[in-house]
Amino acid sequence: MPSVNAQHGALSRGVFAVSVLVSLAVLFAPPSDVPSSPSGVDKLVHLGLFLLLALTGRWAGAGRTVLAVVLVGYAAVSEVVQGLDVVGRDASVADWAADVVGVAAGLLLWALTTRPRRPTAL
């Protein structure tokens, strides 16, 4: 029986779609909707958000390399857009770096949890 991680069905695609929608809400919310937090918490939010996108993207069946390129590009574009007057937030290279670390961590976690197991010798 295949593992739940190996199945790419409607549920996995739906979870990925919801993750993308959450990322849009988090990354492009107006400054008035962003809660204040201690220094560094925003980096953890960025890391966690992109880790989630990487995990759910792989579960939905996206290829590792394509997903990595798209998510790193999405992270860069989101920072540029945040720096525009339209959104009114600040662009940050540190936020982008946290996004990239999140993508890498998500892809690594996926690889580690879906690695085929070798049979043990008796």
C-alpha positions as a Markdown table, in Angstrom:
| # | Residue | x | y | z |
|---|---|---|---|---|
| 1 | Met | 0.0 | 0.0 | 0.0 |
| 2 | Pro | 1.5 | 3.4 | -1.0 |
| 3 | Ser | 2.2 | 5.9 | 1.7 |
| 4 | Val | -0.1 | 8.9 | 2.1 |
| 5 | Asn | 2.9 | 11.1 | 1.1 |
| 6 | Ala | 3.2 | 9.3 | -2.2 |
| 7 | Gln | -0.4 | 9.9 | -3.3 |
| 8 | His | -1.0 | 13.1 | -5.3 |
| 9 | Gly | -4.7 | 13.5 | -5.4 |
| 10 | Ala | -7.3 | 16.3 | -5.0 |
| 11 | Leu | -6.6 | 16.6 | -1.2 |
| 12 | Ser | -2.9 | 17.3 | -1.7 |
| 13 | Arg | -3.5 | 19.8 | -4.5 |
| 14 | Gly | -6.2 | 21.5 | -2.3 |
| 15 | Val | -3.9 | 21.7 | 0.7 |
| 16 | Phe | -1.2 | 23.3 | -1.6 |
| 17 | Ala | -3.8 | 25.7 | -3.0 |
| 18 | Val | -4.8 | 26.8 | 0.5 |
| 19 | Ser | -1.1 | 27.2 | 1.4 |
| 20 | Val | -0.6 | 29.5 | -1.5 |
| 21 | Leu | -3.7 | 31.5 | -0.5 |
| 22 | Val | -2.4 | 31.8 | 3.0 |
| 23 | Ser | 0.9 | 33.0 | 1.7 |
| 24 | Leu | -0.8 | 35.7 | -0.4 |
| 25 | Ala | -2.7 | 36.9 | 2.7 |
| 26 | Val | 0.4 | 36.9 | 4.9 |
| 27 | Leu | 2.9 | 38.4 | 2.4 |
| 28 | Phe | 0.6 | 41.1 | 0.9 |
| 29 | Ala | -1.5 | 42.2 | 3.9 |
| 30 | Pro | -1.5 | 45.9 | 4.4 |
| 31 | Pro | 0.7 | 47.2 | 7.2 |
| 32 | Ser | -2.3 | 47.9 | 9.4 |
| 33 | Asp | -3.2 | 44.2 | 9.3 |
| 34 | Val | 0.3 | 43.0 | 10.4 |
| 35 | Pro | 0.4 | 42.4 | 14.1 |
| 36 | Ser | 3.4 | 43.8 | 16.0 |
| 37 | Ser | 5.8 | 41.1 | 17.3 |
| 38 | Pro | 9.2 | 40.8 | 18.9 |
| 39 | Ser | 12.2 | 41.2 | 16.6 |
| 40 | Gly | 12.9 | 38.2 | 14.5 |
| 41 | Val | 9.5 | 36.7 | 14.7 |
| 42 | Asp | 8.7 | 37.8 | 11.1 |
| 43 | Lys | 11.7 | 35.8 | 9.9 |
| 44 | Leu | 10.3 | 32.7 | 11.5 |
| 45 | Val | 7.0 | 33.4 | 9.9 |
| 46 | His | 8.7 | 33.7 | 6.5 |
| 47 | Leu | 10.7 | 30.5 | 7.1 |
| 48 | Gly | 7.6 | 28.6 | 8.2 |
| 49 | Leu | 5.5 | 29.8 | 5.4 |
| 50 | Phe | 7.9 | 28.8 | 2.7 |
| 51 | Leu | 8.6 | 25.5 | 4.4 |
| 52 | Leu | 4.9 | 24.8 | 4.2 |
| 53 | Leu | 4.7 | 25.8 | 0.6 |
| 54 | Ala | 7.6 | 23.5 | -0.2 |
| 55 | Leu | 6.2 | 20.5 | 1.7 |
| 56 | Thr | 2.7 | 20.9 | 0.3 |
| 57 | Gly | 4.0 | 21.6 | -3.2 |
| 58 | Arg | 5.9 | 18.3 | -3.2 |
| 59 | Trp | 2.9 | 16.4 | -1.7 |
| 60 | Ala | 0.8 | 17.8 | -4.6 |
| 61 | Gly | 3.3 | 16.3 | -7.0 |
| 62 | Ala | 5.5 | 19.3 | -8.1 |
| 63 | Gly | 9.0 | 18.4 | -9.1 |
| 64 | Arg | 11.7 | 19.4 | -6.6 |
| 65 | Thr | 13.8 | 21.6 | -9.0 |
| 66 | Val | 10.8 | 23.3 | -10.6 |
| 67 | Leu | 9.2 | 23.9 | -7.2 |
| 68 | Ala | 12.4 | 25.3 | -5.7 |
| 69 | Val | 12.9 | 27.8 | -8.6 |
| 70 | Val | 9.3 | 28.9 | -8.5 |
| 71 | Leu | 9.2 | 29.4 | -4.8 |
| 72 | Val | 12.5 | 31.3 | -4.6 |
| 73 | Gly | 11.3 | 33.5 | -7.5 |
| 74 | Tyr | 8.0 | 34.0 | -5.7 |
| 75 | Ala | 9.9 | 35.0 | -2.6 |
| 76 | Ala | 11.9 | 37.5 | -4.5 |
| 77 | Val | 8.9 | 39.0 | -6.3 |
| 78 | Ser | 7.0 | 39.2 | -3.0 |
| 79 | Glu | 9.7 | 41.2 | -1.4 |
| 80 | Val | 9.9 | 43.6 | -4.4 |
| 81 | Val | 6.1 | 44.0 | -4.3 |
| 82 | Gln | 6.2 | 44.6 | -0.6 |
| 83 | Gly | 8.6 | 47.5 | -1.2 |
| 84 | Leu | 6.2 | 49.2 | -3.6 |
| 85 | Asp | 4.0 | 52.0 | -2.5 |
| 86 | Val | 0.9 | 50.0 | -3.4 |
| 87 | Val | 1.4 | 47.5 | -0.5 |
| 88 | Gly | 3.2 | 50.0 | 1.7 |
| 89 | Arg | 5.4 | 47.5 | 3.5 |
| 90 | Asp | 9.2 | 47.2 | 3.5 |
| 91 | Ala | 11.2 | 45.0 | 1.2 |
| 92 | Ser | 13.8 | 43.0 | 3.1 |
| 93 | Val | 16.7 | 40.8 | 1.9 |
| 94 | Ala | 16.7 | 39.1 | 5.3 |
| 95 | Asp | 13.0 | 38.1 | 4.7 |
| 96 | Trp | 13.9 | 36.7 | 1.3 |
| 97 | Ala | 16.8 | 34.8 | 2.9 |
| 98 | Ala | 14.4 | 33.3 | 5.5 |
| 99 | Asp | 12.1 | 32.3 | 2.6 |
| 100 | Val | 14.9 | 30.6 | 0.8 |
| 101 | Val | 15.9 | 28.7 | 4.0 |
| 102 | Gly | 12.3 | 27.7 | 4.4 |
| 103 | Val | 12.2 | 26.3 | 0.9 |
| 104 | Ala | 15.4 | 24.4 | 1.4 |
| 105 | Ala | 14.2 | 23.0 | 4.8 |
| 106 | Gly | 10.9 | 22.0 | 3.3 |
| 107 | Leu | 12.5 | 20.2 | 0.4 |
| 108 | Leu | 15.0 | 18.5 | 2.7 |
| 109 | Leu | 12.2 | 17.4 | 5.2 |
| 110 | Trp | 10.2 | 16.0 | 2.3 |
| 111 | Ala | 13.2 | 14.0 | 1.0 |
| 112 | Leu | 14.0 | 12.6 | 4.4 |
| 113 | Thr | 10.4 | 11.6 | 5.2 |
| 114 | Thr | 9.7 | 10.0 | 1.8 |
| 115 | Arg | 13.0 | 8.2 | 1.3 |
| 116 | Pro | 12.4 | 4.5 | 0.5 |
| 117 | Arg | 13.3 | 2.3 | 3.5 |
| 118 | Arg | 15.8 | -0.5 | 3.0 |
| 119 | Pro | 14.7 | -3.9 | 4.2 |
| 120 | Thr | 16.5 | -4.9 | 7.4 |
| 121 | Ala | 18.5 | -8.1 | 7.5 |
| 122 | Leu | 17.3 | -10.9 | 9.8 |
